[in-house]
Amino acid sequence: MSDLRPKRNLKSIVVEPFKQVKIGAYVIVVSLAFLVLAGASISFAFYEQYQQVMDIFNVVDSSTQWELVTNDIFFKNALILTAIFVTYVVLLFVIVFKTTHRIYGPLVGIERFVSEISAGDYHKRIVIRRGDELQRLADQLNQLAEHLEQTHGATSQQSRFEDQTKIS
């Protein structure tokens, strides 16, 4: 059955891109909202802690107090956090893309298969990658198609042949 599998190309990798992006966008938006809320709460906690230390020790003039914090160490840590954030977003995008493709790809194949079977094309079979989430369902649908082909195949092919001859 592996010889029936088509070669992978860009079209087979990006399956129904708008629907795939829609699913991924939900996950990414929720993750980014969490990151923004976490970052805001950490920043607020840092600001409150900094204000408390400045009030207790009265270290510097209030107009120049931020110069103590915004130094090389602060910028180094900000750069590290930015790199971590960008890495997170890229990894999240890759994982969401692969996951949605692995689940949604077979659904698109099954949808096309059902349309063809409904049109009376009983010799069609679903071809999806081994190990996909819906492999068992695809196997059962292929068995159904085989049964329909054995039961109604000749009738279906004969009616298609008659329809084609009427058109000609």
C-alpha positions in Angstrom: 0.0 0.0 0.0 3.0 2.3 0.5 3.5 2.4 -3.3 0.2 4.2 -3.6 1.4 7.1 -1.5 2.0 10.3 -3.5 5.3 12.2 -3.2 5.4 15.0 -0.6 5.3 18.5 -2.1 4.4 21.9 -0.8 0.7 21.5 -1.5 0.7 18.3 0.6 2.6 20.0 3.4 0.4 23.0 3.6 -3.1 21.5 3.9 -5.9 24.0 3.7 -3.6 26.7 5.0 -6.3 29.1 6.2 -8.0 26.5 8.4 -4.6 25.3 9.6 -3.5 28.9 10.5 -6.8 29.5 12.2 -6.3 26.6 14.6 -2.7 27.6 15.2 -3.6 31.3 15.7 -5.9 30.3 18.6 -3.0 28.5 20.3 -0.5 31.3 19.6 -2.8 34.1 20.8 -3.6 32.3 24.0 0.1 31.6 24.6 1.1 35.2 23.8 -1.6 36.6 26.1 -0.2 34.4 28.9 3.3 35.6 28.2 2.2 39.3 28.1 0.3 38.9 31.4 3.2 37.1 33.0 5.7 39.7 31.8 3.5 42.5 33.0 3.1 41.0 36.5 6.9 40.4 36.7 7.6 44.0 35.6 5.1 45.3 38.1 6.6 43.2 40.9 10.1 44.4 39.9 8.9 48.1 39.9 7.3 47.7 43.4 10.4 46.0 44.8 12.6 48.7 43.3 10.5 51.5 44.7 10.6 49.9 48.1 14.4 49.6 48.1 14.7 53.2 46.9 12.4 54.4 49.7 14.1 52.4 52.4 17.7 53.3 51.5 17.0 56.7 49.9 19.9 55.9 47.7 19.6 58.4 44.9 17.7 61.5 43.9 14.3 60.5 42.6 14.9 62.1 39.2 17.9 59.9 38.5 16.9 56.7 40.3 16.3 54.7 37.0 19.8 55.3 35.9 20.9 52.8 38.6 18.8 50.1 37.1 19.2 50.7 33.4 22.8 49.6 33.1 24.7 46.9 31.2 23.4 44.1 33.4 19.8 45.2 32.8 20.3 45.4 29.0 22.0 42.0 29.0 19.1 40.4 30.8 16.6 42.2 28.6 18.4 40.8 25.5 18.4 37.3 27.0 14.7 37.5 27.8 14.0 38.8 24.3 15.9 35.9 22.7 14.0 33.4 24.9 10.7 35.0 23.9 11.6 34.9 20.1 12.7 31.3 20.4 9.5 30.4 22.2 7.4 32.0 19.6 9.3 30.2 16.7 9.1 26.8 18.5 5.4 27.3 19.2 4.7 28.1 15.6 6.6 25.0 14.4 4.9 22.7 16.9 1.4 24.2 16.1 2.1 23.8 12.4 3.2 20.2 12.7 0.4 19.3 15.1 -2.4 20.9 13.0 -1.0 19.3 9.9 -0.9 15.9 11.5 -4.5 16.1 12.6 -6.1 18.3 10.0 -4.3 16.8 7.0 -6.1 13.4 7.3 -9.4 15.2 7.9 -9.0 16.9 4.5 -8.2 13.6 2.9 -11.2 11.9 4.5 -13.5 14.8 3.4 -12.3 14.5 -0.2 -12.7 10.7 -0.1 -16.3 10.9 1.3 -17.2 13.3 -1.6 -15.8 10.9 -4.2 -17.6 7.9 -2.6 -20.8 10.0 -2.5 -20.4 10.6 -6.2 -20.3 6.9 -6.8 -16.5 6.6 -7.3 -16.2 3.4 -5.2 -12.7 2.5 -6.4 -11.1 5.5 -4.6 -9.1 4.9 -1.4 -7.8 7.2 1.3 -4.1 7.5 1.3 -2.6 9.1 4.5 0.7 8.8 6.2 1.2 5.8 8.5 1.1 7.0 12.1 -1.3 9.9 11.5 -3.9 10.3 14.2 -6.8 9.1 12.1 -5.2 6.1 10.5 -7.6 3.6 12.0 -10.6 5.6 10.7 -9.0 5.8 7.2 -8.5 2.0 7.2 -12.1 1.4 8.1 -13.3 3.8 5.4 -11.1 2.1 2.9 -12.8 -1.2 3.9 -16.2 0.4 3.5 -15.2 1.6 0.0 -14.0 -1.9 -0.9 -17.3 -3.4 0.2 -19.2 -0.7 -1.7 -17.1 -1.4 -4.8 -17.7 -5.1 -4.5 -21.4 -4.6 -4.0 -22.2 -1.7 -6.2 -19.0 -1.2 -8.2 -20.3 -2.6 -11.5 -23.5 -0.7 -11.3 -21.7 2.6 -10.5 -19.2 2.1 -13.3 -21.9 1.1 -15.8 -24.0 4.2 -15.0 -20.9 6.5 -15.3 -20.2 4.9 -18.7 -23.8 5.4 -19.8 -23.7 9.1 -18.6 -20.5 9.7 -20.6 -21.9 8.1 -23.8 -25.1 10.3 -23.5 -22.9 13.4 -23.3 -20.9 12.4 -26.4 
